[in-house]
Amino acid sequence: MSRIDGPDGPMPETMDNRETNQRPSWLESFLGGTPGRVVVRLILMSLVVGFLMSIFGISPDAIFRSIQGFINSIFDNGFEVFRDGFAYMLTGAVIVIPLWFIGRLMAAGRRR
C-alpha cells in the first residue's frame, strides 16, 4: 500500500481498494451498473416518461386496451395484420438496407 505525496505532504490512501482494472460482477454487467444506481436511474426515467405520457394524454390503460385491440384484430382479420406488417417491413427495407450498406462502406474506408 503506497502513499502519494501531495503539496501538503503525504496523502492518505483511498477507501476504495478495488483495482481499477477489475472486471465488474456478472450482476453489474447484466444491469449496466451497480444495482442501487440502476434502481435510481430507472425510477428517474420512469418519472420523466410518466410525466411526458400524461402531458400527451396517454395512460397505461389505453396502452393495454390498444394491445388487446391489436390481438383481437389479428384473430378477427384472419392474420391479415401479419401480411400488412410484412409489407411495411419490405417497404422500410428499401430505404434501410441501402443506407446501412453505404454506412458500412464508409466505415470500412475510414479503417484503412
DOGU-607283 format. One line per field, with one value per residue: residue number from 1; residue in one letter; x, z, y of N, C-alpha, C in turn. Coordinates in pm, whole numbers, always signed. Layout:
N
gulo <- [NUM:...]
torfi <- [A:...]
n_X <- [X:...]
n_Z <- [Z:...]
n_Y <- [Y:...]
ca_X <- [X:...]
ca_Z <- [Z:...]
ca_Y <- [Y:...]
c_X <- [X:...]
c_Z <- [Z:...]
c_Y <- [Y:...]
***
This chain:
112
gulo <- [1:2:3:4:5:6:7:8:9:10:11:12:13:14:15:16:17:18:19:20:21:22:23:24:25:26:27:28:29:30:31:32:33:34:35:36:37:38:39:40:41:42:43:44:45:46:47:48:49:50:51:52:53:54:55:56:57:58:59:60:61:62:63:64:65:66:67:68:69:70:71:72:73:74:75:76:77:78:79:80:81:82:83:84:85:86:87:88:89:90:91:92:93:94:95:96:97:98:99:100:101:102:103:104:105:106:107:108:109:110:111:112]
torfi <- [M:S:R:I:D:G:P:D:G:P:M:P:E:T:M:D:N:R:E:T:N:Q:R:P:S:W:L:E:S:F:L:G:G:T:P:G:R:V:V:V:R:L:I:L:M:S:L:V:V:G:F:L:M:S:I:F:G:I:S:P:D:A:I:F:R:S:I:Q:G:F:I:N:S:I:F:D:N:G:F:E:V:F:R:D:G:F:A:Y:M:L:T:G:A:V:I:V:I:P:L:W:F:I:G:R:L:M:A:A:G:R:R:R]
n_X <- [+84:+83:+167:+74:+249:+143:+101:+87:+215:+221:-49:-351:-443:-687:-1032:-1136:-1031:-1042:-917:-847:-864:-1023:-1275:-1628:-1889:-2102:-2363:-2355:-2262:-2476:-2687:-2588:-2456:-2415:-2653:-2797:-2757:-2875:-3142:-3210:-3173:-3369:-3601:-3598:-3610:-3856:-4024:-3991:-4077:-4338:-4445:-4426:-4595:-4838:-4872:-4921:-5155:-5163:-5235:-5158:-5369:-5488:-5284:-5275:-5533:-5510:-5322:-5469:-5676:-5526:-5445:-5699:-5774:-5599:-5702:-5960:-5926:-5818:-5536:-5442:-5311:-5044:-4961:-4982:-4791:-4560:-4549:-4502:-4249:-4095:-4120:-3989:-3736:-3641:-3537:-3377:-3182:-3008:-2903:-2775:-2581:-2428:-2334:-2172:-1979:-1859:-1758:-1572:-1392:-1282:-1136:-910]
n_Z <- [+0:-103:-51:-173:-236:-179:-227:+35:+185:+269:+125:+241:+198:-38:+22:-143:-229:-449:-749:-1041:-1285:-1243:-1326:-1358:-1159:-1260:-1222:-1216:-1475:-1621:-1540:-1606:-1439:-1088:-867:-704:-832:-1077:-1002:-907:-1144:-1309:-1170:-1195:-1476:-1524:-1395:-1554:-1808:-1744:-1677:-1926:-2076:-1951:-2019:-2293:-2284:-2262:-2123:-1906:-1913:-2160:-2329:-2276:-2361:-2634:-2711:-2657:-2842:-3076:-3068:-3080:-3335:-3491:-3478:-3570:-3829:-3964:-3956:-4128:-4048:-4010:-4272:-4361:-4191:-4284:-4538:-4467:-4354:-4576:-4731:-4570:-4569:-4821:-4796:-4561:-4587:-4813:-4701:-4473:-4595:-4734:-4516:-4394:-4594:-4587:-4328:-4349:-4523:-4361:-4178:-4305]
n_Y <- [-116:+201:+545:+864:+1155:+1478:+1839:+1926:+1738:+1385:+1202:+1047:+698:+590:+500:+308:+5:-150:-280:-87:-210:-425:-655:-597:-751:-1029:-955:-674:-634:-736:-567:-316:-148:-67:-222:-36:+216:+158:+117:+374:+521:+399:+468:+750:+776:+654:+833:+1066:+972:+894:+1145:+1278:+1113:+1165:+1431:+1411:+1275:+999:+691:+411:+229:+284:+199:-77:-143:-88:-280:-509:-469:-489:-759:-878:-790:-934:-1193:-1143:-1049:-1259:-1302:-1111:-891:-962:-993:-730:-616:-742:-629:-363:-394:-473:-243:-54:-170:-114:+138:+127:-84:-11:+231:+132:-29:+162:+307:+109:+75:+327:+326:+120:+238:+436:+289:+204]
ca_X <- [+0:+171:+109:+109:+282:+79:+170:+86:+271:+165:-195:-395:-491:-831:-1113:-1165:-914:-1066:-829:-917:-884:-1105:-1398:-1748:-1954:-2198:-2485:-2330:-2254:-2611:-2770:-2529:-2410:-2448:-2799:-2851:-2759:-2973:-3276:-3232:-3187:-3499:-3705:-3599:-3658:-3999:-4090:-3990:-4162:-4475:-4485:-4447:-4715:-4956:-4886:-4981:-5282:-5150:-5240:-5128:-5492:-5505:-5184:-5320:-5650:-5467:-5260:-5580:-5740:-5437:-5457:-5832:-5778:-5528:-5795:-6076:-5891:-5756:-5391:-5410:-5221:-4907:-4934:-4957:-4663:-4453:-4542:-4434:-4109:-4031:-4115:-3881:-3608:-3597:-3459:-3282:-3072:-2905:-2835:-2685:-2470:-2344:-2265:-2067:-1872:-1789:-1682:-1458:-1297:-1213:-1048:-788]
ca_Z <- [+0:-114:-30:-275:-175:-237:-193:+180:+248:+222:+121:+289:+97:-64:+83:-243:-254:-568:-861:-1148:-1399:-1202:-1405:-1276:-1139:-1366:-1198:-1262:-1620:-1673:-1513:-1664:-1327:-959:-851:-649:-937:-1179:-947:-907:-1283:-1358:-1106:-1257:-1614:-1517:-1359:-1671:-1912:-1696:-1690:-2068:-2119:-1901:-2098:-2420:-2260:-2279:-1994:-1917:-1950:-2305:-2394:-2265:-2447:-2774:-2732:-2664:-2972:-3179:-3065:-3131:-3479:-3554:-3493:-3648:-3970:-4022:-3965:-4232:-3986:-4037:-4413:-4366:-4125:-4375:-4643:-4409:-4337:-4707:-4772:-4493:-4609:-4944:-4753:-4455:-4632:-4884:-4609:-4391:-4681:-4758:-4388:-4375:-4688:-4537:-4209:-4397:-4581:-4254:-4105:-4383]
ca_Y <- [+0:+316:+676:+962:+1283:+1595:+1963:+1944:+1620:+1259:+1195:+915:+606:+600:+395:+206:-78:-231:-248:-15:-297:-538:-666:-594:-880:-1063:-878:-537:-638:-757:-450:-196:-66:-125:-230:+88:+318:+119:+144:+519:+562:+354:+550:+883:+765:+625:+958:+1154:+914:+905:+1285:+1306:+1041:+1235:+1554:+1374:+1208:+854:+622:+268:+160:+299:+115:-216:-159:-93:-411:-604:-448:-544:-906:-911:-768:-1045:-1306:-1100:-1028:-1377:-1283:-1013:-795:-1005:-962:-586:-592:-784:-527:-246:-428:-467:-102:+8:-229:-47:+254:+94:-170:+67:+323:+52:-71:+281:+333:+9:+107:+446:+285:+41:+332:+508:+200:+179]
c_X <- [+89:+94:+157:+137:+217:+154:+178:+143:+204:+12:-237:-442:-640:-903:-1138:-1038:-929:-974:-909:-943:-965:-1235:-1518:-1809:-2054:-2326:-2469:-2320:-2393:-2695:-2717:-2481:-2443:-2600:-2862:-2862:-2862:-3115:-3306:-3254:-3323:-3613:-3713:-3651:-3807:-4078:-4101:-4084:-4309:-4529:-4515:-4572:-4841:-4978:-4957:-5110:-5279:-5150:-5204:-5252:-5515:-5406:-5229:-5443:-5610:-5398:-5368:-5654:-5658:-5449:-5593:-5839:-5703:-5624:-5916:-6046:-5818:-5608:-5350:-5312:-5075:-4868:-4903:-4823:-4546:-4437:-4473:-4285:-4036:-4017:-4002:-3744:-3553:-3510:-3346:-3162:-2969:-2831:-2736:-2561:-2375:-2266:-2152:-1950:-1791:-1707:-1559:-1351:-1219:-1113:-916:-684]
c_Z <- [+0:-90:-140:-204:-251:-197:-42:+253:+196:+230:+168:+173:+79:+0:-14:-274:-378:-681:-971:-1268:-1363:-1279:-1312:-1264:-1251:-1346:-1247:-1414:-1681:-1657:-1579:-1557:-1197:-942:-798:-754:-1044:-1129:-949:-1050:-1340:-1297:-1172:-1400:-1616:-1483:-1479:-1779:-1871:-1707:-1836:-2121:-2072:-1976:-2230:-2405:-2281:-2141:-2012:-1959:-2101:-2381:-2392:-2352:-2594:-2805:-2744:-2797:-3086:-3186:-3118:-3283:-3555:-3579:-3578:-3796:-4031:-4049:-4081:-4180:-4015:-4182:-4428:-4302:-4212:-4489:-4592:-4394:-4471:-4756:-4699:-4534:-4736:-4909:-4658:-4505:-4713:-4793:-4520:-4471:-4707:-4631:-4363:-4470:-4640:-4415:-4249:-4456:-4474:-4182:-4179:-4356]
c_Y <- [+124:+444:+769:+1093:+1396:+1720:+1984:+1823:+1494:+1260:+1057:+829:+622:+483:+280:+129:-163:-185:-179:-104:-422:-537:-659:-733:-905:-984:-735:-533:-651:-631:-323:-99:-136:-126:-101:+198:+287:+147:+292:+569:+522:+435:+687:+878:+737:+751:+1051:+1102:+922:+1047:+1320:+1236:+1112:+1366:+1523:+1295:+1058:+790:+476:+187:+167:+211:-31:-241:-166:-225:-518:-592:-503:-696:-950:-893:-877:-1161:-1268:-1091:-1147:-1361:-1193:-908:-832:-976:-814:-552:-630:-684:-401:-272:-421:-323:-30:-43:-165:+75:+212:+16:-91:+166:+250:+13:+45:+315:+235:+36:+227:+412:+203:+132:+408:+420:+177:+280]
***
